[in-house]
Amino acid sequence: MAIEFTLNGTLTSLEVDPAMPLLWAIREQTGLTGTKFGCGIGACGACTVHVDGTPVRSCSTPVESVAGREVTTIEGLAQNGELHPVQRAWIEHQVPQCGYCQSGMIMAVAAALEQNPRATDEDLQAAVTNICRCGTYQRIREAVQSITATTEASSV
Amino acid sequence: MSEHERPPVDEQAAETPTDESQEPSRLRKWSRRAFIGAGTLAGGGLVLGVGGVLFSPNRLRVMPDGSEGNGQLGTWIRITPDNRINVLIPHCEMGQGALTGVAMLCAEEMEADWQLVDIEQAPPEDIYANGYLVRAGLDEFGVKIPRWLERPLDYVSYKAMDMASIQTTGGSMSTRGTGQFGMRVAGAAAKLMLLDAGAEHFAVPVEELTARASRVTHEASGQSATFGELASLASTMKVPNGPPLKPRSAYRLVGTSQNRADIPGKVVGEAQYGIDVVVPDMVYATITAAPIPGGRLASLDPAPAMGMPGVLDVVQLEDAVAVVADGYWNASQALAALNPQFTDGGVGGVDTGAIRGMHATAIDDEGVGEAPESARIVTAEYCVPYLSHATMEPMVATARIANGRLEVWAGTQDPLSSRRVAARAADLDEEDVTLHNQQLGGGFGRRLPGTYDYIEQAVEIAKATSPRAVKLVWSREEDMCHGYFRPFVMSRQAGALDAEGRAVFWSHVYTGGFSDSMAARPVYGVDDLDVRSAGMPEHLRTGAWRSVASSQHGFFVESFVDEMAHAAGRDPVDFRRSMLDEEPRHAAVLERVAELSGWGTALPEGRARGVALVESFGSIVAQVAEVSVENGAIRVHHVYCAVDCGIAVNPQQALAQVQGGIIFGTSSALFHEITVQGGAPVQRNFPEYDMVRLNNAPLVSVAFVDSGASIGGLGEPGVPPVAPAIANAVYALTGQRLRDLPLRLA
């Protein structure tokens, strides 16, 4: 039975085992490899995507559970050819090192800021529990602060 | 050091070209083992290379893959008529930003416009072997390394000389090795040839020309030409011997922060890692290997897997079983359905307690030096566990055997030796093997030479899937349990203090090899110093783990010096400083971190500071950790850090490496431990091998001390001081001296 969902704005239909984790369906069936495999048990967050705007760990989300829903991956975060503010801040602050965790990290941070555009450090660390083995946390904080500061400034 | 440093030139005379090397290249020696070669690009332009030990005249005809048609000689700089400069670097990118720094050193000497410089990773061909690693470890450049002669070579130099051909990224060596001793020379030589070309082109004396921003200018006449316009002519100029290098004071680019070229692709999901490789018609595999080192596959019934969805094959290796399927998920489901039986390698009864006992016995047998009679004698025993590298990307390799050739796609820290491993596994000549190196989802030593089991496995499985390619992906559990672990190491130390509270004797006996002794040796001036290895009882496979021996010895030595300070009733910073009269760079770094951290000033109730100072990989790093105890757990609030790495080539990247190293060190200090039960590693995934995350990542403040000394490494030196600084702070706070990692309060 085909499972249908919207992937980065495009209606997608996959003939796969309904229990297959969304991660592998995305990576191996649609060819979008920006979403990464880290642990397979939802512990590290490298596989984070948005399902209807909510961050989920796709390695432990059966693909059948996203039927009829909207899935966004790192490849779909930029809109109309413009990088998402988190992606821009990541370049400006030179956040990634090896970069392997950063697709998931960026998706988790983008969702957290969508939820709370004025997120403090404490809000951020409660919402984003992803692992970065290279240890880029300081720059993640600084990059996010640069975004929330802009939000503050523009709302004054 | 003189105004213009000159690399040593053992033989000033030009080499007589051999028959093979006459056209289109010419070659000059600039040291006993290294050469500058130059030639003309087929489409016009200059190609110039400086090579290490393997760059010899008859190698100039070796054309790397993809070089057909552009005349690339497998060397390091190309200048094309459109005025682009292409820098080829024999190192890989694993997030450390070294490619950018190395290219900056080249552009600096060359007077190139940084905006016109493109960076390319050199393909895995012998000609790119980075023999400069050896050189960077040897004190041949007038670089003062304190007490160098008393110390053996550092680990990577030792390993490098041990190997015939290497293309390693490790040992924090890219910038201080290739960059400092290769790329600067290449850039300087190219500049001289471009100036000579300008002199001929404008028919003016070369002394009247200047090179700047990829342009040669004759100010008197107002004439100028781009490097690109002069490149073809430059390629016919005399290749310089030992070109002079710029003095530090003339640097324009080095020392300024430049963005890394690999970052934009990493924020949009386009960067391609080993796990992202797609080869037409490929299949997927995952594997489980013998859980106990030395174990073999004893029996297996493949039937339960064979009927499962998407399963194509069950491949039995000597010590592992792999399932081949149409995707990773199906392969992993089928693998889980199997019940392979493995032998225990004769060590199935070993556990962590037994390993600890073996180490203690080894130290007992060696014996710690006996302290002379003195006012106060201090003794202590420390221990660190096996550690997994736990790169975020598990081990992955794709292999295809077809038409007598093997292709491998993998992320490795040494593509050349990876290719050799792959060729051996396939029983092919290296020339019949192509290795496509991919971006690394973390390295930290796990993808260094000697650790390519995942490549061997992929090649073995590819024999079964031939002519189809197979992508082998390890599960996290496989990755965690089949590491080349940071070794389990024990240290026993004895120290003696005189009546004035000065350390007069220090004996340090540790388990570990010869190559560890540099890290094990305290930098402090103690008259009677006795540092010895007790040999190395082994159980699990071990390898280099970010900062190698310094990761454990930083903890041992800096914990013990702290114990001596407290025994002497002295302030830990003052005590260290009093023993650094002969080491002004170390003293300055210690001073700087004390100032940065507000050492000695009051802290909020329930917090305390600890300090540590470690030199490793050519850089000196001091840290102060500020800790508290919350709900019975150690919390690290802030790590202050002072670094003397000589020159920070690309300051924002230098900072990134130190920031990251401190987090890496904090994770291991607080959480990491691979224990052994029934002969096998116990921890299998992140919950049992947890990492620092945003919610417990300390703030990090870093100050660079600009000593102007030779460039030091930075990938690793941020790691070693973290654990002892935290442990020393915990002692100051609680009075508990924690001598085992990870740090656990009683």
Interface residues (C-beta under 8 A of the other chain):
Chain A: D17 M20 P21 W24 E28 Q29 G31 L32 T33 G34 T35 K36 F37 G38 C39 G40 I41 A43 C44 A46 T73 I74 E75 L77 A78 L83 Q87 W90 I91 Q94 V95 P96 Q97 C98 G99 Y100 C101 Q102 S103 I106 L124 Q125 A126 V128 T129 N130 I131 C132 R133 C134 G135 T136 Y137 Q138 R139 I140 R141
Chain B: M94 G95 Q96 G97 N259 R260 D262 I263 P264 G265 K266 V267 V268 G269 E270 A271 Q272 Y273 I275 D276 V278 Y284 P309 G327 Y328 W329 N330 S332 A390 T391 M392 E393 P394 Q439 L440 G441 G442 G443 F444 V473 S475 R476 E477 Q652 Q653 A656 Q659 G660 G661 I662 I663 F664 S667 N685 F686 P687 M691 V692 R693 L694 N695 A697 L699 V700
